Amino acid sequence: MASPNPLLLLPTLADDLGRVEDQLRRSVQAEDPFLTEVASHLITAGGKRVRPAFSVTAAGTRRATMVASTPEVISGAVSVELVHLGSLYHDDVMDDATTRRTVESVNARWGNLKAILAGDYLLARASEIAASLGTEVAGLLAATIARLCEGQVLELQHTFDRTRTETAYLASIDGKTAALLATACRIGGIVADLPRPVIDQLTRFGHSYGMAFQVVDDILDVVATDEELGKPSGHDLVEGVYTLPVIRVLAHGGPDADRLGELLGSPLDEAELDEARGIVRTSGQVDAALDTARAYAAEAAATLADVADTEAGAALVAASDHLLETVQAAAAR
Ligand code: GRG
């Protein structure tokens, strides 16, 4: 069993995340109760709230000990989580997902059209809140939404592509995941009015952490169970999204690569999915991908070395060390 995320041990964070939760729910209250229900669905379902936790913690990196966040920092954290939510609504439509955050996905429950519209609504609310924090935050969030789209398009361009390269994979996750984690930290720093060099450090931290986070997420899709993920595992292979461990097995060559190459390139039935996952799991490339995630996490920690003497700085560094714990146990089975 992995230990809790070190950010959650910060004495003020639970209260601040409670305030984030309240504002999140208020921010999706529409005039139409049906729209409120659809837009609230994944908020109520839960989620780890990693991005708001980073915004709040990043904002505190120059204080020796954390204090309750300002309303502006809470709003910044909410705007980032709303973008994340909007992207999940749209992502689940694209993937035809049935489950998210352990509950029925929005598209499965209400259909694609409503899921797309509710996703748009979440993005609009995020933009409105960001605009209340000033033009820099509004511009940054808009540019980050564009980065998510760019990352996702890069992924779509390579679905069922057995020749997808590691470079193409890394460029995609940079946009679809690392950009928003970088922005989560940057917004915390901007809204807390931290010195510019610290804001830039926090941004680099969030970016490296985000790269590690997505590599870990992709490894988990190969090695974890449905229960551990709260959604069907092996989904990436089914959808034709070939991630780091798969790309490396194929690139390595030999009998594993040959057999995996025969299986991939088109949709898989259940037996083929099991066989493909088995090949990747036993190939040694899961460990190699873990090394890559570890290197990004170490890069993230190193970025914050000179603020690691504050409570918040130390917690961010510890969070990057902790990230690998979540996947090591699953990968070792
Ligand atoms: C309209 C903003 C927008 C984007 C359109 C669909 C799309 C382009 C991008 C998809 C981006 C995406 C879903 C990336 C995956 C990011 C990721 C690792 C999600 C899981 O994050 P967790 O583990 O999930 O933090 P919880 O549920 O805990 O919040």
Boltz pocket constraint, residues with backbone or C-beta under 6 A from the ligand:
constraints:
  - pocket:
      binder: B
      contacts: [[A, 46], [A, 47], [A, 48], [A, 49], [A, 50], [A, 83], [A, 84], [A, 86], [A, 87], [A, 88], [A, 90], [A, 91], [A, 94], [A, 101], [A, 123], [A, 145], [A, 148], [A, 149], [A, 152], [A, 176], [A, 177], [A, 213], [A, 214], [A, 217]]
      max_distance: 6.0
